[in-house]
Amino acid sequence: MAGRWQQSGVTLPELLVVVTIIAMAVLVAVPTITDTIRSARLRSATRSLEATLRAARIIAVTQRTDMPVEVRTGPAWPTPPGPTENQYLFTDLRGLPRIEQMPPGIRIVSSTSPITFRPNGTLDAEAVTVLEVQTRQGLRTWEVRTSRMGVTRVID
């Protein structure tokens, strides 16, 4: 055995096979991960709007005043929203105006605006705001509904 040299490691064809398998796995996983991230953004934006509407109702009742939330829709796909589109505006508890912009890729498609809570916490009519995101399977939409009694809920 004195003259034998032992070789260890991998050969070039073995390495190429492993790299090809990893590349194929990445190609399959990236679109799925992207859709998952977009759906999570939509869910988060919808829950944020829901929380804002609930807070506006509480402010209307505690301060015994009308509390409007103005919802501005975004343009149709694929046009990017302008600086005053795809957002909602409200006045916080300290009386300061707040503007909440939708995250990239999320659109406010339609809304009853302004959504005005009365001092008793009710609305004059049911309010519906529809948000959507573009995924590989098509458009995914969620609704934020506020009943005349002022109860807000999310429908996906």
N, C-alpha and C positions, 0 to 999 in steps of 0.2 A: 504494500500500500504506500510505500515511500514515494513512488512516482506519480500517484494519482492525485489529481486536483479536484476537490469537490466544489460543485457550483451550486449556489442557492439563490433563490429569488424567483421572479416570474419572467416569462418570455414576452416579447412584444405582442404576439397574437393574443395571449391571455390578457394582457393589459388593455388592448383595444376592445376586446369583448366586454370587459368590465366597464370601461368608459362608455361604450355604446349602450349598455343596459342602464347605466345611471342617467345618460342623456335622454333615453326614452321615458324613464320614470319621471324626470323633470318636465318633459314635454306634456305628459299626461296630467301631472299634478298642478302646474302653474295656472291653467285656466280655472280649475276647480277652486284653488285657493283665492284667486282674484274674485270669482263670483261670491265666495264666502265672505270676503272682506267687504264687497259692495253691499251684500245683504245685511251685514252687521252695521254698516254705516246707515243704511235705511232704517233699521230697527232703532238705532241710537237717536237719529234725527226725529223719528216719530215719537219716541218716548220723551225726548226733550220738549217737543211741541206740546205733548200731553201734559207734562209737568208745568209748563208755562201757563196753559189754559186753567189748570187747577189752581195755580197760584193767583192768577188774575181773578178768579172767582172768590178766593179767600180775601183778597184785597178789597174787592167790591163790597163784600159783606161786612168786613171789619171797619172799613172807612165810610160805609154807607153812601157810596157814590157809584156812578156808572164807571165801568172799567173796560175800555175797548182794547182788543188785540187786532191789529191790522195785519193781514196775511197777503203778501204780494207773490203772485205766481211767477214762474219762470217761463222762458220761451220754449218752443217745441224743440225736440232733439233734431239735429246735433248742435244747434246754435248755443254758444255759451251764454250764461245769464249776464245781464248788465249789472252795474253797481247798485241799482235800486230794485232789482228783481230777485225772486227766489229767496225771500226772507220774511221774517215777521217782526213786528214792532210792538212794544208795550211799555208801560210805565211800571217800574218796580216799586217795592214797598217804601223806599225812601223818596219816591216821586221823581226818580231819574229816568229819562228815556233809555230804552234798551233796544238794540237791533241785533237779531240773531240770524246769521247767514246760514243757508243750508250747506252741508259739506260738499266737496266736489263729487259730481256724478249723481247727486240727489236732486230731483226736481219737485217743486210744488206744482202740480198739474192744475188743480182747481181748488177753490175755497169760497166759503161764505165769508165775505169780509166787508166791514169789520165784524168781529165776533164781540158783541158788547154784553158784558155781564151786568145785570141790574143790582141795586143795593140788597135785594133779597136773594141773590145768587142765581137767578133764572135768566134765560134768554127769551127774546121775543119769538124766535123760531129756531128749529134745530140747525146746527152748524156742522158742515162736513168739509174736511180738508183732505185732499188726496195727494200722497207723495209717491214717487216712483223712482226706480233705478233700472238701468239697462244691464241685463245679464246675457250670457250665451243662450239661455233658453227663452229670451224675450224680455219684455217689460215686467217687472214685479212691482205691485202696488200695495200700499197700506193706506188705511183711512183712519183719521182721527175724528170721531163723532162726539158732539156735545149735544145732549138732549135739551129740551126746553127747560127742564128742571135744573140744568147746569151740570149734569153728570157727564164727565168726559171718559171715553174709552177708546182703545185702539182695536181696529179690526184688520187682520192680515189675510 
